[in-house]
Amino acid sequence: MAIEAYDLIIVGGGPIGLACAIEAQKKNLKYLIIEKGAIVNSIFNYPLYMTFFSTAERLEIGDIPFNCLAPKPGRQEALEYYRNIHRYF
């Protein structure tokens, strides 16, 4: 059985883990994300109608705009945004 080698192992598939993976991809590094749950599982477990303290602009990753209706996004908008980021990259 062959063992695969990675340049980078990222623990956690939340927003920071995704941002790290995007940067690794830009630098042509071979990476692996290890996550115990779904992508952005931490946000998935937030209260249903939670609103972030940060603005959408401060939550952006990968140079992809985070558009939302309110000044500060909610849990559902964040889940949709980060899952779309995952699909894009």
Secondary structure, 3 states (H helix, E strand, C coil): CCCCCCCEEEECCCHHHHHHHHHHHHCCCCEEEECCCCCCHHHHCCCCCCECCCCHHHHCCCCCCCCCCCCCCEHHHHHHHHHHHHHHC
